[in-house]
Amino acid sequence: MEYDGSEYHGSQYQENAPTIQGEMESALHKLTGERTRVTAASRTDAGVHARGQMVSFKTSLEFSPKTWVNALNSYLARDIAIRAAYRVSQDFDVRRDAWSREYRYCIWNRPTPSPLMRRFCHFVPQSLDIEAMNHACQVLVGDHDFAPFAGLYAGVTYRQVFKAEVVRDGDLVIFDMEANSFLPHQVRNTVGGLVRVGLAKMEVDTFRALARSGQPGTVGPSAPAHGLCLMKVNHRNFPPSFEET
């Protein structure tokens, strides 16, 4: 599924605020009459978007995958859409069985803002040094303690990062990061630090030293949520070849 997260308080259900999970469960109830919980493969915060989020739910109904897609989209708001549906085995866990997640952060980097890009890009009017940013972020690749990018997170802060790369496409600066999983605000704090490098407010060696320090919350500040998008969730042997739309 994909969604514009601008009007939502994240993917996870909240009692008194609109969320992606809440909207999905409401649409499912309208369609099926069943009260069922939806599980997301990767949690997104308030204002964060998704192009390749995956969710799962259990149901007693046996609609075809195409029917699930079309029917749910008829009940969902225009800023949420189901792209495909699959029937999976009972033991499939959409979150725990995912071996990596891919996130993208977009920066609009020119002297003047873009009304068309403002909901999906962080506006930075000063020119960014892409080479320095890309050099700095290579320290992230591999198995590391990412506490410096996670604030006062109470859980285990070691993660495996497979890719971290900054590229420019015209006025658009794109940061792509793939990891087995992510800590809260990890990508946004990473981008905040990289922007400082790109603006020559932090040396590359300083960024790399802070990244290796193990000290919680030393890299930032956190970049705005609206520039972040969940691009893809990867599972082995997925999608099932016998049940796709």
C-alpha positions as CSV (number, residue, x, y, z in Angstrom):
1,M,0.0,0.0,0.0
2,E,1.0,3.6,-0.3
3,Y,-0.1,6.8,1.5
4,D,0.5,10.5,1.9
5,G,1.0,10.7,5.6
6,S,0.6,14.4,5.9
7,E,-2.8,14.3,7.7
8,Y,-2.1,11.2,9.8
9,H,-0.5,10.7,13.2
10,G,1.6,7.8,12.0
11,S,0.9,4.3,11.0
12,Q,0.1,2.9,14.4
13,Y,-3.4,3.1,15.9
14,Q,-4.2,5.9,18.3
15,E,-7.5,6.3,20.2
16,N,-8.2,10.0,19.4
17,A,-6.1,10.7,16.3
18,P,-6.3,9.6,12.6
19,T,-3.8,6.9,11.7
20,I,-3.1,4.6,8.8
21,Q,-4.0,1.5,10.9
22,G,-7.2,3.1,12.1
23,E,-8.2,4.0,8.5
24,M,-7.4,0.5,7.3
25,E,-9.3,-1.2,10.1
26,S,-12.3,1.1,9.5
27,A,-12.3,0.2,5.8
28,L,-12.1,-3.5,6.5
29,H,-15.0,-3.3,8.9
30,K,-17.1,-1.5,6.4
31,L,-16.2,-4.1,3.7
32,T,-16.4,-7.3,5.8
33,G,-18.4,-6.5,8.9
34,E,-15.5,-8.0,10.9
35,R,-13.4,-6.3,13.6
36,T,-9.9,-7.2,12.7
37,R,-6.4,-5.9,13.6
38,V,-4.0,-4.8,10.9
39,T,-0.3,-5.3,11.4
40,A,2.3,-3.1,9.5
41,A,5.7,-4.3,8.4
42,S,7.4,-1.0,9.3
43,R,6.1,1.7,11.6
44,T,6.0,5.2,10.2
45,D,5.7,8.4,12.3
46,A,3.3,11.3,12.0
47,G,3.7,13.0,8.7
48,V,5.8,10.2,7.1
49,H,4.7,8.8,3.8
50,A,4.9,5.3,2.2
51,R,5.2,4.0,-1.3
52,G,5.7,0.4,-0.3
53,Q,4.2,-0.3,3.1
54,M,3.0,-3.8,3.7
55,V,0.2,-4.7,6.1
56,S,-1.5,-8.0,7.0
57,F,-4.8,-9.0,8.5
58,K,-6.9,-12.2,9.1
59,T,-10.3,-12.7,7.7
60,S,-12.9,-15.4,7.2
61,L,-13.9,-14.1,3.8
62,E,-12.4,-15.5,0.6
63,F,-12.5,-12.6,-1.9
64,S,-10.0,-12.7,-4.8
65,P,-6.9,-10.5,-4.4
66,K,-8.3,-8.2,-7.1
67,T,-11.5,-7.8,-5.2
68,W,-9.7,-6.9,-2.0
69,V,-7.8,-4.2,-3.8
70,N,-10.7,-2.6,-5.5
71,A,-13.1,-2.9,-2.6
72,L,-10.8,-1.5,0.0
73,N,-9.8,1.4,-2.2
74,S,-13.4,2.3,-2.6
75,Y,-13.7,2.7,1.2
76,L,-10.3,4.4,1.9
77,A,-9.6,8.1,1.7
78,R,-7.9,9.4,-1.4
79,D,-4.5,9.8,0.4
80,I,-4.3,6.0,1.1
81,A,-4.3,3.3,-1.6
82,I,-3.9,-0.5,-1.8
83,R,-1.6,-1.4,-4.6
84,A,-1.8,-5.2,-4.4
85,A,-3.2,-8.1,-2.3
86,Y,-1.9,-11.6,-1.6
87,R,-3.2,-14.6,0.2
88,V,-0.4,-15.9,2.5
89,S,0.1,-18.8,4.9
90,Q,-1.1,-18.7,8.5
91,D,2.5,-18.5,9.8
92,F,3.5,-15.5,7.7
93,D,4.5,-12.5,9.9
94,V,4.6,-9.3,7.8
95,R,6.8,-7.6,10.4
96,R,9.1,-10.3,11.8
97,D,9.6,-12.1,8.4
98,A,10.8,-8.9,6.7
99,W,14.6,-9.0,6.2
100,S,15.0,-5.3,5.2
101,R,13.3,-2.0,4.9
102,E,14.2,0.8,2.4
103,Y,13.6,4.5,3.3
104,R,14.1,7.6,1.2
105,Y,14.5,11.1,2.4
106,C,14.0,14.0,-0.2
107,I,15.4,17.5,0.1
108,W,14.4,20.3,-2.2
109,N,17.7,22.1,-2.7
110,R,17.5,25.4,-4.5
111,P,17.1,29.0,-3.4
112,T,13.4,29.1,-3.9
113,P,10.7,26.7,-2.6
114,S,8.4,24.5,-4.7
115,P,4.7,24.5,-3.9
116,L,4.4,21.2,-5.7
117,M,7.1,19.5,-3.7
118,R,6.5,21.0,-0.3
119,R,4.5,18.1,1.2
120,F,7.1,15.6,0.3
121,C,10.5,17.3,0.5
122,H,12.4,19.2,3.1
123,F,13.3,22.7,1.7
124,V,17.0,23.6,2.2
125,P,17.7,26.8,0.1
126,Q,21.5,26.8,0.7
127,S,23.6,24.7,-1.7
128,L,24.5,21.3,-0.3
129,D,27.9,19.5,-0.8
130,I,26.7,16.1,-2.0
131,E,30.1,14.7,-2.2
132,A,30.8,15.5,1.5
133,M,27.4,14.1,2.6
134,N,27.9,10.9,0.6
135,H,31.4,10.4,2.1
136,A,30.1,10.9,5.6
137,C,27.2,8.5,5.4
138,Q,29.4,5.6,4.3
139,V,30.3,5.1,8.0
140,L,26.7,3.9,8.5
141,V,27.0,0.8,6.3
142,G,27.5,-2.5,8.3
143,D,26.6,-3.7,11.8
144,H,26.8,-0.8,14.2
145,D,25.4,0.7,17.4
146,F,23.1,3.4,16.1
147,A,22.3,4.9,19.5
148,P,23.8,8.3,18.4
149,F,20.9,8.5,15.9
150,A,18.1,7.4,18.2
151,G,17.9,9.7,21.2
152,L,17.0,8.0,24.5
153,Y,15.7,4.8,23.0
154,A,15.5,2.1,25.7
155,G,15.9,-1.0,23.5
156,V,18.7,-2.6,21.6
157,T,20.3,0.0,19.3
158,Y,22.4,-2.3,17.1
159,R,21.2,-2.5,13.5
160,Q,22.6,-3.8,10.2
161,V,22.6,-1.2,7.4
162,F,23.0,-2.5,3.8
163,K,23.0,0.9,2.0
164,A,23.4,4.6,2.7
165,E,23.7,6.9,-0.3
166,V,23.2,10.6,-1.2
167,V,22.6,11.6,-4.8
168,R,21.5,14.8,-6.6
169,D,18.8,14.8,-9.3
170,G,18.6,18.4,-10.4
171,D,17.2,20.4,-7.5
172,L,16.3,17.2,-5.6
173,V,18.7,15.7,-3.2
174,I,17.9,12.1,-2.3
175,F,19.1,10.1,0.7
176,D,18.4,6.3,0.4
177,M,19.0,4.0,3.4
178,E,18.3,0.2,3.6
179,A,18.6,-1.7,6.9
180,N,17.3,-4.8,8.6
181,S,15.2,-2.5,10.8
182,F,15.3,1.1,12.0
183,L,15.3,2.8,15.4
184,P,12.8,5.6,16.1
185,H,13.7,8.8,14.1
186,Q,17.0,7.1,12.9
187,V,16.7,8.2,9.3
188,R,15.5,11.7,10.2
189,N,18.3,12.2,12.7
190,T,20.8,10.9,10.1
191,V,19.6,13.4,7.5
192,G,19.8,16.2,10.0
193,G,23.4,15.4,10.6
194,L,24.2,15.0,6.9
195,V,22.6,18.4,6.1
196,R,25.0,20.0,8.6
197,V,27.8,18.3,6.8
198,G,26.5,19.5,3.4
199,L,26.2,23.0,4.7
200,A,29.8,22.9,6.1
201,K,28.5,23.2,9.6
202,M,30.0,19.9,10.6
203,E,33.2,18.2,9.3
204,V,32.9,14.8,7.7
205,D,35.3,13.4,10.3
206,T,33.2,14.8,13.1
207,F,30.1,13.1,11.7
208,R,31.9,9.8,11.5
209,A,33.3,10.1,15.0
210,L,29.9,10.9,16.4
211,A,28.4,8.0,14.5
212,R,30.9,5.6,16.1
213,S,30.6,7.1,19.6
214,G,27.8,5.0,21.0
215,Q,26.4,8.1,22.8
216,P,22.7,8.4,22.5
217,G,21.3,11.4,20.6
218,T,24.5,13.0,19.5
219,V,23.6,13.2,15.8
220,G,20.9,15.6,14.5
221,P,18.8,17.7,14.6
222,S,15.9,15.6,13.4
223,A,14.9,16.5,9.8
224,P,11.2,17.2,9.3
225,A,8.9,14.2,8.9
226,H,7.4,15.2,5.5
227,G,10.6,14.5,3.6
228,L,10.6,10.8,4.6
229,C,9.0,7.9,2.7
230,L,9.0,4.2,3.2
231,M,9.9,2.9,-0.2
232,K,9.9,-0.9,0.1
233,V,9.7,-3.8,2.6
234,N,11.6,-6.9,1.5
235,H,10.7,-10.5,2.3
236,R,12.3,-13.6,0.9
237,N,10.2,-15.7,-1.5
238,F,7.6,-13.0,-1.8
239,P,5.1,-12.3,-3.3
240,P,3.5,-15.8,-3.5
241,S,3.5,-16.6,-7.2
242,F,0.2,-18.4,-7.0
243,E,-1.8,-15.6,-5.5
244,E,-1.1,-12.1,-6.8
245,T,-3.2,-9.5,-8.4
